[in-house]
Amino acid sequence: MEGQRQSEPQVTYCYRHPDRETGISCVRCERPICPDCMITASVGFQCPDCVKGGSGTGHAPSASRPRTIAGGVIAGGDRRLVTKVLLGVNAALFVGVLIVGERLVRDLMLFGQAIAVPYGPVEGVAEGQWYRLLTSIFLHQEIWHIAMNMLGLWFLGPPLEAALGRLRFTALYLLSGLGGSALTYFSSALPFFDSSPGQASLGASGAIFGLFGATAILMRRMKYDMRPILILLGINLVFTFTWEGISWQAHIGGLVVGVLIAYAMVHAPREKRTLVQYAACAGVLALIIAACVVRTLQLTA
């Protein structure tokens, strides 16, 4: 007598994108849909065809507009627009560094407080140059550095941009980068960290680690296999703590912010989704500012 065999889980593919696996189905027609096609409904998600066919039922016109899983409007045209803009800004600054040289790096990189040139004035975030927290996350000097970061942006950016929407994706990227800068700046106040106010930092790594964290949260929300992203994140964390010259504070700061922002975006209750998302972004920004203010007061007291 043969034993019963356990049935293996059936792999389903989006009905509009047959090359994309998915575990989500339309609540009306039950066809499988991927993140690019799913539209948030009062319960679960609907496919574009069902939403289009259900219009004219007395709902407001905006009620039937396609939305991302985070509630953002699905923009027409290039789904990688913000990712390409961010790539362009990083590349433009890198070319600027090659042309202008060390002076541009000195003016835009992150450090808390130091004399940048011999016999020059004291400069840095503590001296009011807060823009360095932002400009440094677009700045690179070495070709391998920008190549690795931009490869990560191109790999992680488009799926997140499609899933969150342009505005939310932009907020995620910038806040993750600022979170990495803030932790780098603030950590010089703690005696058990081997850093000083004059230690310089630059690069988009904090923002990229934020995208790593956000991708893990999104995959968990979508019930995808998380092993690939967790393995990739683990490898990058090993490099973070074993290679010399890497600001692990920027990586960890960006990762934590990315996880927090992404969780608020994809797990917020639908009826209060926008409020929760704005509050999460504002709360993270407030923590970043508070950490920087505290460190600035310590350095200038």
C-alpha positions in Angstrom: 0.0 0.0 0.0 1.5 3.3 -1.1 1.9 6.1 1.4 0.3 9.4 0.7 2.5 12.0 -0.9 2.4 15.6 0.3 1.4 17.9 -2.6 4.0 20.5 -3.4 3.0 24.2 -3.3 2.0 25.3 -6.8 4.0 28.1 -8.4 1.8 30.7 -9.9 2.7 33.5 -12.3 1.1 36.9 -12.9 -1.5 36.7 -15.7 -0.2 39.9 -17.2 3.5 39.2 -16.7 4.0 35.4 -17.2 7.7 35.5 -16.2 7.0 36.8 -12.7 6.2 34.4 -9.8 3.6 35.6 -7.3 1.7 34.5 -4.3 -1.0 37.1 -4.5 -4.3 36.7 -6.4 -7.1 39.2 -7.3 -9.9 39.0 -4.7 -12.5 39.3 -7.5 -11.4 37.1 -10.3 -8.7 35.1 -8.4 -6.1 35.5 -11.2 -2.5 35.8 -9.9 -1.0 39.3 -9.9 2.5 40.7 -9.3 3.4 43.9 -7.4 3.3 46.0 -10.6 -0.3 44.9 -11.3 -1.9 44.6 -7.8 -4.2 47.4 -6.8 -5.2 47.9 -3.2 -8.9 47.2 -2.5 -10.9 47.5 0.7 -10.0 43.8 1.3 -6.9 42.4 -0.4 -5.8 43.3 -3.9 -7.5 43.5 -7.3 -6.1 43.2 -10.8 -6.3 46.2 -13.3 -9.0 44.5 -15.4 -11.4 44.1 -12.5 -10.8 47.6 -11.3 -11.4 49.0 -14.8 -14.5 46.9 -15.2 -15.8 47.9 -11.8 -15.7 51.7 -12.4 -18.9 53.6 -12.7 -20.3 52.1 -9.5 -20.7 55.4 -7.7 -17.2 55.6 -6.3 -15.1 58.7 -6.7 -12.9 58.6 -9.8 -9.7 58.3 -7.6 -11.1 55.2 -5.9 -10.4 53.2 -9.1 -7.0 54.6 -9.9 -4.3 51.9 -9.8 -2.3 52.0 -6.6 0.8 50.3 -5.4 1.0 48.0 -2.4 2.0 51.1 -0.3 -0.9 53.2 -1.7 1.1 55.2 -4.1 -0.2 56.1 -7.6 1.1 53.8 -10.3 2.8 56.3 -12.5 2.7 56.0 -16.2 5.8 55.9 -18.4 9.2 54.8 -17.1 8.8 52.7 -14.0 12.6 53.2 -13.3 12.5 57.0 -13.5 13.6 57.9 -9.9 16.2 55.1 -9.9 17.7 56.5 -13.1 17.6 60.1 -11.7 19.5 58.9 -8.6 22.0 57.0 -10.7 22.5 60.2 -12.8 23.1 62.4 -9.8 25.7 60.0 -8.4 27.4 59.7 -11.8 27.4 63.4 -12.4 29.1 64.1 -9.0 31.6 61.4 -9.7 32.5 63.0 -13.0 32.7 66.3 -11.2 35.2 64.9 -8.8 37.3 63.6 -11.7 37.2 67.1 -13.2 37.5 69.4 -10.2 39.5 67.0 -8.0 39.9 67.0 -4.2 38.3 70.5 -3.7 34.9 69.2 -4.6 35.3 66.2 -2.3 36.4 68.4 0.5 33.4 70.7 0.1 30.8 68.0 0.0 32.0 65.0 2.1 30.7 64.3 5.6 32.7 65.1 8.7 31.7 66.6 12.0 34.3 69.2 12.8 37.8 69.6 11.4 40.2 71.9 9.6 39.9 70.8 6.0 43.0 72.7 4.7 46.1 73.8 6.4 45.6 77.0 8.4 42.0 77.1 7.2 38.8 77.6 9.2 37.1 74.9 11.2 34.5 73.3 9.0 31.9 70.4 9.2 28.4 69.7 10.3 29.0 71.1 13.7 29.9 74.4 12.1 26.6 74.7 10.4 27.3 72.8 7.2 24.4 70.4 7.6 24.2 70.0 3.9 27.1 67.6 4.2 24.7 65.0 5.6 22.9 64.9 2.3 25.6 65.7 -0.3 27.9 63.0 1.0 25.5 60.3 0.1 25.9 61.1 -3.6 29.6 61.5 -3.5 32.2 58.9 -4.5 36.0 59.0 -5.2 36.9 55.5 -6.3 35.5 53.8 -9.4 35.0 50.5 -7.5 33.0 52.3 -4.8 30.5 54.0 -7.1 30.3 50.8 -9.3 29.3 48.6 -6.3 26.8 51.2 -5.0 25.2 51.9 -8.4 25.0 48.1 -9.1 23.0 47.8 -5.9 20.8 50.7 -6.7 20.0 49.3 -10.2 19.3 45.9 -8.8 17.2 47.0 -5.8 15.7 50.3 -6.9 13.3 49.4 -9.8 11.3 46.7 -7.9 11.0 49.0 -4.9 10.1 52.0 -7.0 7.3 50.0 -8.7 6.0 48.6 -5.4 6.1 51.8 -3.4 5.6 54.5 -6.0 8.0 57.3 -6.9 7.4 59.7 -4.0 7.6 57.0 -1.3 10.7 55.4 -2.9 12.4 58.8 -3.0 11.6 59.3 0.7 13.0 55.8 1.5 16.2 56.4 -0.4 16.9 59.9 1.0 16.0 59.1 4.6 18.1 55.9 4.6 21.0 57.9 3.4 20.5 60.6 6.0 20.1 57.9 8.7 23.5 56.5 7.8 25.1 60.0 7.8 23.5 60.8 11.2 24.7 57.7 12.9 28.2 58.3 11.5 28.2 61.8 12.8 26.6 60.9 16.2 28.8 57.9 16.8 31.9 60.1 17.2 30.4 61.2 20.5 30.5 57.7 21.9 33.8 56.6 23.5 33.7 53.0 22.5 33.6 53.9 18.8 36.9 54.4 17.0 36.0 57.6 15.3 36.4 61.3 15.7 34.6 64.5 14.6 37.2 64.9 11.8 36.8 61.4 10.3 35.5 61.8 6.8 32.7 59.7 5.2 31.2 59.6 1.7 29.2 57.3 -0.5 25.7 56.0 -1.1 26.2 52.8 0.9 23.8 53.9 3.7 21.0 54.5 1.2 21.7 51.2 -0.6 21.6 49.3 2.7 18.2 51.0 3.3 17.0 49.5 0.0 18.3 46.1 1.2 16.2 46.4 4.4 13.2 47.6 2.5 13.4 44.8 0.0 13.4 42.2 2.8 10.3 43.8 4.4 8.5 43.9 1.0 9.3 40.3 0.2 8.1 39.2 3.6 4.9 41.2 3.0 4.4 39.6 -0.4 5.2 36.1 1.0 8.1 35.6 -1.4 11.1 33.5 -0.6 13.4 35.8 1.4 16.5 33.6 1.4 18.1 35.3 -1.7 17.9 38.8 -0.2 18.9 37.7 3.3 21.9 35.9 1.9 22.9 38.9 -0.2 22.4 41.2 2.8 24.5 38.9 5.0 27.4 38.9 2.6 27.3 42.7 2.5 27.3 42.8 6.3 30.3 40.5 6.5 32.2 42.9 4.2 31.0 45.9 6.3 32.6 44.6 9.4 35.7 43.0 7.9 37.0 45.4 5.3 39.1 48.3 6.4 38.0 51.8 5.4 34.2 51.1 5.5 31.9 53.2 7.6 29.8 50.5 9.2 27.8 53.2 11.0 26.5 54.5 7.6 25.6 50.9 6.6 23.8 50.1 9.8 22.1 53.5 10.1 20.7 53.2 6.6 19.6 49.6 7.1 17.7 50.4 10.3 16.0 53.4 8.7 15.1 51.5 5.6 13.5 48.7 7.6 11.4 51.1 9.7 10.2 53.2 6.7 9.4 50.2 4.6 7.5 48.5 7.4 5.4 51.6 7.9 4.7 51.9 4.2 3.6 48.3 3.5 1.9 47.4 6.8 0.0 50.6 7.6 -3.7 50.1 7.9 -5.5 51.1 4.7 -7.9 53.6 6.4 -4.9 55.5 7.9 -2.2 54.5 5.5 -1.1 58.0 4.4 -1.1 59.4 7.9 0.9 56.5 9.2 3.4 56.7 6.4 3.9 60.5 6.8 4.2 60.1 10.5 6.8 57.4 10.2 8.9 59.5 7.8 8.5 62.6 9.9 9.4 60.6 13.1 12.6 59.2 11.5 13.6 62.6 10.2 13.0 64.1 13.7 15.3 61.4 15.2 18.0 62.2 12.7 17.8 65.9 13.4 17.8 65.3 17.1 20.9 63.1 17.0 22.7 65.7 14.9 21.6 68.6 17.2 22.9 66.7 20.3 26.2 66.0 18.7 26.6 69.5 17.5 25.9 70.9 20.9 28.6 68.6 22.3 31.1 69.8 19.8 30.4 73.5 20.1 29.7 73.8 23.8 
